[in-house]
Amino acid sequence: MPAYRDFLDERTGPPRLRYRDGLPDLTVVPETDKASYVLRYGHEARCVGGRLPRYGVVVDESSGSSGRPTSWVRGPAERSATKGMLQLSFRAAMGERSLFVINAFALGAWATGLNVTLSLSDICIMKSTGPDIDKIIHTLTEFGPGYDYVVMGYPPFLKTLSDDRRIDWGAYRVGAIFGGESMSESMRSYVLRSFTEVLGSYGASDLEINMAAESPFTVRLRREIQRNAQLRERLIETRHGILPMILQYNPLAYYLETNPAGELVVTLTRATGIAPKIRYNIHDLGQAVPFEQVAAVLRECGVADLLDETDPVGLPLLFLYGRSDLSIDYYGANVTPDSIREVLYSLDELAPHLASFRLICGEGDDHNQTMEVAIELNPACDPAALDPAAIATRLCTRLADMNGDFFNAYHHTATPDQRPRVSLHARGTGPFAGGDRIKHQYVASGPQYDGLKGRS
């Protein structure tokens, strides 16, 4: 890879690996990321041998949520490995039964939608509708309740689908698999009113889709951590102030590290990629923990009953806290979209009407820091029917309970007129004007809504 050789030469040259407990210590190898590596070098230079194969290559795109889509090249061996992993985790989550899968991820060149269709079509009935509510409702109505369905899509879309009353969800068996972003336990409980099961998958178009997946065990563990303070202190990084996604992954395919900033650094260990990724930082906050370590903590905390003999044997766990660059600062406290999402979907008066939200920070004319949670409502809801001040109070109270830094900022640092505010908007108005996007955008800085930060 000419690009990687140049990348190393610009730094310390080829590193000399050290070994620790019989394993190579990769911390001597410099990190790569999208800005320092991908965007600096062309596709050919990042390929093995400095050449892009002329056949068998599929090009897909990331979503472009940071402003511009990025293309990724995948060769036949890599796609075959991804297909095998996706089928394996799909079967582990949904069993060996015959399934009718509705792929509601964005189609076209988008990485997830494209690879889901390519990978699963030979083990199920597959219809790729994309994120089109009407097509999915028509498909369910046309084929009827005699099938076991699985809808795969982004969490906000699955929530909107679950709210659609054109389907008698109790007459159907519809499971859901989500990806692309986190789902709070409040939201999971909400959509489980319509779906029989809801499990998540984690991946990145920069690397591979479906690098890690939720299991019934990780869902039980996450919910126990949410209500068990002792377990929280023993297992998760409470300084982030959010409940992490918890998934399991194959350590033979992915070597995961956490750098001093708390970010996940990933090395793809299979020699199948035509454009390998070595110590690639996707700027997600996370930590990998051996299964045995988690099991020992569960026994010590008296909740060993969370373990079950049907759990994936020995697979390590990934605790994923969200994007390191998708938080805002509020008087010294980090506030993340994941924490906002967790609270909003727990508010019974709001959750049925919630389409999306946006976390907006900036400075007022007096140079005081401002924080606004803009809420986009479903078309059937009149914004005047809800009280934004009451929602803001409940939101901030819950955030203060979850995040000690926010508690201090809210109660001790900010003055009453500098408290976070909530604004309510009809669908497609205010900060949500300008057309639909592939993924929801959750953070904006300053008074303008086009300066969005996020992953692509």
N, C-alpha and C positions, 0 to 999 in steps of 0.2 A: 504494500500500500504506500505509494509515494507520498500521499498526504500525511500519513501517520509518521513516516520517517522524518519528514520535514518538521512536523509538529514536535517530535522528540528532540530533534537537533536544535530547534529554537530554544529549548529549555535546558535540560541537563545532558542530553544525549541518551543513548540506550541505557536504561537503569540496570543496576546490578541487584538482582533479587536476593532478598534475605528470606530465611525460613524461620517460622515460629511454630512450635509444636508440630513439626512435620509438614506444615502448609506454607506456601509462599506468602510473604508479606507484600501485598500489592500497594501498600501506601507509598512506596518509593516510586510508583508509576504515576505520572501526572494525570489529573482528571481531564476528560474531554467534556464538552457540552455543545449545544447547538450553536452558540455564538462563537466559541473559540475554535471549533473544528468543522462542523457541518457547513456553516455559512461562509467559511473562509476558503474551502476547497471544493472543486467541482466533483461531480459524480464519478467520473473516470478515475480521478486521483484517489478517491476514497475506496475504490474497489481493489480486491486482491489482484496483484499484477498490473495495476494501473489501467485496467481495461474493463469496460462494461460488456458482458456477453451479448452477442447479437441475436440470441433466441432464448426462449424459455424464461424470460424476465417479465415480471409483472410490476408495473409502476402504480403505486397508490399515493394518496395525499393525506396529510394531516388536515385538521378542520379549519385552520386559518383563524382561530379565535384570537391570535395575537396580531392580526392584521393581514397576513399573507400566507396562503397555503404553501407547504413545503412537500416536494416529491420525495418518495422513498423507493428504492429499487430492491426487489426480492427475487432471488433465483429459484430454480425448481427444487433443489434439495432443501433450501430454507422453507419454502412454502409447504413442502411435504412434512417437514418436522412440525411446523406450526399447525398444520391440519391434524396431525396425530395428537398433539397436545390438546387442541381444542375439543376434539372428539372425546378424548379421555376424560377431561374435566366436565364436559357436558353430560356424559354418561354417569359420572360420579355424582353430579348434582341432581339429575333427573331420572336416573335409573335406566334399565334396559327396555322399558316399554316403548311401544310404537308411538311416535309423537308427530304432531303437526306444528311445525315451527313457522312463526310469522316474524320475519326479519324487519324490524322497524327502525334499525339504524339508518343513517343517511346513506343513500346509494350513490352510484356514479363512481368516481375515483376515490371516495373517502375510504380510509384504511379499514375501519371496523366493519362497515356494511359490506364491502367487497369481500373481505376475508371470511366473514361469517357464512356468506352464501357459498363460496368456493369450498369451505372446509366441512360444512355439515350436510350438504345437499344429498350425499349418498348414504346417510344413515337415518333420514327422516323424510317426511313430506315437507317441502320447503316452499313458502311463498314470500318473496321479497317485496314488500309494499313500500318500504321506506317509512318515514314518520308521517303517515297519512291516516288520520283517525277514520275518515269515511271509508277508505279501502279496507281497513281492518274490521270495522263493524260489518261491512258488506260481506267480507270473507267469512266471519263467524256466523252470520245469518245464513249465507248461502250453503255452507257445509254442515251447519247445525251442531248440536251439542253432543254428538256421538263420538267425538275425537278428544284426545288429550292434547290441548294446545299449549304452546310456550311462545310468549311474545318477548322479543329481545329488543331493548331500546334504552334510551337515556332516561334517567329517573324522572325528570319533569314531564316528559312525554307519557311515561307509564302512569303517572299520577293523573294526568288529564284523561287518558283512556279509561282509567278505573272510575272516573266520575261520570262517564257517559252512560246515561240511563236508557239508551236504545237497546242495550243488552241486559237481559236478566242474568246477572253474573252467577246467581245461585244455581241456575240450570246448566251452567257450563263448568268444565274443568280447565281452567286457564292458569298456568304458571307464568312467572316472569323472571327474566334474567336481565340485569342492568349492567351498564358499563359507561365509560366516559367521564364519570364523576361519582362522588360519594352519595350515599343515601343515609339519612339519619334514621335512628330506630323509631322516632315518632312517625316519619314518613312511611317506613316499612309497615308499621302497625296500621297506618291509614289505608295503604293500598291492599293490604291483606284482607280487607273487607270485601274486595272483589276478586283477588287472585288467590290461588290455593297455596302458592309458595313463591318466595321472592329471594333470589340470591344474586350476588354481584360478582363481577370479574374485573380484574385490574390489568391494564397493559398500557402501552404507549406506542403511538405510530412511529416514533423515533426508533423504537426497539422492536418489540413484538406485541401483538394483542394477546390477551389472556396469559400473562406471565404468572398470575396468581389468581386464586378464586376463593370465594366464600364457601363454607361447608356448613351443615347444620351445627357442627361443633363450634365453629367460629362465631356463628350468630348467637348461640347460647352464651358463649364466653363474653361477647361484646355487651350483651344485655346484663349479664351479671356484673361486669365492670362498671356499667352505668349506675347500678344501684348499690354497689359494694365498695365503700371507701377504702377498706383495707386492700382489696384486690387492685384498685386503681393505683394506690401508692406503690405496690409491689411490681406492677407489670407495665404501666404506661408512663409516658413523659407528660406529667400533669401540667408542666409549664406551658404547654401549647394551648391549654384551656379548652380542648375539644375531645370528643370521643372518637378515637381513630377507627377507621375500617380495619378489620382483622381478616386476613386471608392466609391461605397456605400455598406453598410453591414448591417446585421441583429443584432441589439444590444441585442436581447434576446438570441442569440446563442453564441456571442463572446463579452467578455469584454476587451476593448482595452485601454491601458495606454501608455504614453510616459515617459520614465525614464529620469533622468537628463542628460544623454548622448545623448538624442534625439532618442533613440531606442524604437521600438514598443515592448510592453510586452503584451502577449495574455493569457487570461484565457478562456478555453472552458467551457461554463456554462451549457451545456446539460449533464445530468447524464446518458449518454449512452456509454461513452467510457470505454473500459476495461483497458486502461492505461491512466488515466486522465493527463491533462497538466494544471498546476496552475502557473500563472505568468511566462510563458515561454517566454524567450527572443530569438527570431530567428535572432537577430542582423540585422534587417532591420530598416532603419531610417524612422520614420513616425509619424503622428499625427492624432488623431480622432477628428472631429469637428461636433457639432450638426448641423443638416440641417437648423434649425431656425437661427442660428448664421450666417451661410453662406448667407442665403436669406436676412438677414438684411443688411449685407455688400454690397450685390449686389444692393439693393435699394438705399443705401447711395451713392454708386458710380455711380448711374444712368444707371445701366445695368440690371434692373429688367426684361427686356425682355428675358433674358436667362432662366428665370423660365417658366415652361409650366405646364398646368394642367395635362398632361399625365405623368409627372415625378413621380418616386416612392415617395409616400407620407411619409414625415417625416424621411426617412432613413438617418442616419448620414453618413458623408463623411470621407473617409480615404485618407489622402495625403501621398503618399509613394515615398520616395526619393531614394530608392535603398539600397544596402548592406552597412552597416557601415564598413565592413572589405574588401570592394572591391574598395577602393580609393587608390590613391598613393599621396605621398607628393612631390610637386615640389616647392622647395624654400618657404616652409611655406603655399603653396596653396594646398588644396585638389582637386584632379582631379579624376572624376569618369567615369566609362565606359558609364554611361547614358548621360553625357554631351558630350563625344566624339561621341557617336552614334547620338545624336541630330544634331551635326554639319556635320558629314560625309554624312548623308542622305539628307542634304540640298544642297550639292554640285552637281549641275547638271552634271558636266563632270565626276563625280566619281560614283554617286549612281547606275547607270545601271550596273556597272561592279563590284560592291562591294559584296563580298561573306561573309567576316568576318573581324574582326580586333583584334589586341591584344595590350594592353597598357603595356609597358615594362619600368621598372624603375631600376636604379642601380647606381653604381659609376664607373667612368672611372679610368684609370690608375693614373690620377692626383688627384683622390678622389673627383672630382667634380661630382655633381649629374647629372644623365642623364635621359632623358625621350624620349621614342621612341613610335610612333604609327605605328605598323606594320600592313599593309593592305593586306589581301588575296583577290586576284582578281578572277573573274569567268574564266573558262577555255578559253572562246573565246577572252579574252582581253590580249593583249601583254603588259607587264609592261612598255616596252619602249615607249608606246604610251602616257603615262601620265607623268607629271612633278611632282616628289615628293616634290621639293622645293616650287613650287607654291601652292601645296595642303597644305604643312606645314604652309605657310604664312597665307592662308585663314583660316585654322583650328585655329591657335593661335589668329588671330584677332577676330574670333567669340567667342572663349573661354574667351578672355579678356573682351569682351562686356558682357558676361554672369556672370563672376566670378571676383569680385573686387580683391580678393587675388591673383588670377592668373594674373590679369592686373599688379599689383605691382611686382610680381615675374618676369614676362616676360619683362616688360619695365624698371624696376628699379634694380632688384636684380641679375638676370642672365646676364652674359656677352654674346655678340653675338655668341661665339662659344659654349655656354651652352644652347642655345635655343632648344626646342623640335624639333625632326626631324621625318620625315615620311619615311618609307621604303615600297616598293611595291614588292609583291611576287606572283608568279604564284601559282595556286591552289595546296595545299599539299606540298609546299616547305618552306624552312627557318623555322621560328618558328611554322609553321602550319604542318610540317611534322610529321609523326607518326600515321596516320590513323584517321578515323572519331571518334568523340565523341558524346555522347547523347546530350549534350548541348555545345554550343560554350563557350570557355574559353577566358576571356577578360583581365585578369591581370596576369603578370608574374613579378617576382622580380629578379634582377640581370641578369647575362649573360645566365643563364640556363633557359630553357622553361618548365621544369618539376616541378619546385617549385611553383605550382599554388595555389592561395588563392581563396576561394569562398564558397558557400553554397553547401550542399549536401542533 
